[in-house]
Amino acid sequence: EMLFFIILILTVTIFNILFKETRWNWNKINLDSISFPKSFIWGTATASHQVEGNCNNNWSEFEKGFKNNGEPNIKDSQFSGLACDHWERYKSDIELIKSLGVKHYRFSLEWSKIEPELGVYNEEALKHYSDVIDELLKNKIEPVITLHHFSHPIWFDKLGAFEKEKNILHLVSFSKKVFSHFSDRVKYWCTINEPGVVAIQGYFTGMFPPGESNGQKAGEVYKNLLESHVQIYTALKKLPNGSSVKIGIVKNINQFDPWSRYNIFDWLFTFAMNHIFNWAPINFFKTGKLKFRVPGLIWNTHINKDAIKSLDFFGLNYYSHNHIRFNPFSKDYSDLMYKKNDIMTDMPYTIYAEGIYRAIKLVSKLNLPIIITENGVADKNDSIRSDYIKKYLFAVSKSIEDGYNVIGYYYWSLMDNFEWAFGYDMRFGLFEVDFKTQERTLKKGANAYIDIIKSQTDE
Ligand code: BGC
């Protein structure tokens, strides 16, 4: 027994030494001392279901439903509905984008509008996105398209969506179709947005459609989403313009640290979470082997060597840092904990700008150009946004100074929008949206972003 304890204490101590939780002394940091190359790409982002309005897809269906415990799927039974009416207002919204001084706009195509029935394409919807692209280019803003950002057609769901590997071909066909329409004008393409979130929130925590709770299925869906990326990449590269455009995946890195650094279970669960969310998928792109290994939760292996060369850039989304406390009695086997002195955002996570640096370091293993495809803060009172932007961009600047290949940053989001299971309560926008009048107003905190862009791009 004595020996067991000694080994335990030694292990925990070694973990503590090897995996120190990075903390910078912000009091000593000068947030103005940042420097970005002139070629650095400044941008902002949205997603179709969150801003366009009038969507009829897996999410709009989910919004009508309830969880097993009787609670509505979306906070206070909110519906995405008209959202920001971006579909109709895209011209004036592009004016707003322009006023920020950014050069890239990342948005997603609403698959359910373009292909409302399997194999039936809606010319009007294709024309709409074509007009959006032209309007952006006219304003000297580079369009960046996401092919799948959480939402998809109801017919795709009925076929079993990403639960079945054979359904991937439908997303590949859709991707080829839109690529053949837009690749003459669109140089940057993102395939799948946050495969880990789609799989785990949809099939494990149940926060996203279809609201299930089945670890093994989550693993299967996760695998099929990563595999979708590889198949889309391979298919698009063979089409005209394929070799000249840049195609990447968008993967979020969730930073996990143990709640108690002296509790072996907290450590082990933290490793499991990092493994599922971050390490296993990155390893897939490095080696062509996807291995999920958490006994009793997720266990599968998938090999596709094409994964190794399936990225022209890595789209990194970074938002959250969580401390994990193992709890065998909780539904997800763990509790998310928060350190007293950390500043909370309106979302269930804190500000931790060191985390974006750590995330950049982690994905740099792939030796690819990195675009921060999303980073931003839900801050209803707009009281921490300015500080958030300065801190996170300080961390990005530092990463570039230290040699990491970060080539761009898109702030999430252009404007307040439908924040999935949280509905309209979470306010991520640079522009505030009054959802009654659709009026947009620049937030004070957004000036931090505008000023940084100005200072880094002006001669
Ligand atoms: C998603 C966005 C979302 C944002 C803020 C990311 O997970 O890609 O659609 O709004 O995080 O939660």
Boltz pocket constraint, residues with backbone or C-beta under 6 A from the ligand:
constraints:
  - pocket:
      binder: B
      contacts: [[A, 47], [A, 50], [A, 193], [A, 194], [A, 197], [A, 252], [A, 317], [A, 319], [A, 374], [A, 412], [A, 418], [A, 419], [A, 428]]
      max_distance: 6.0
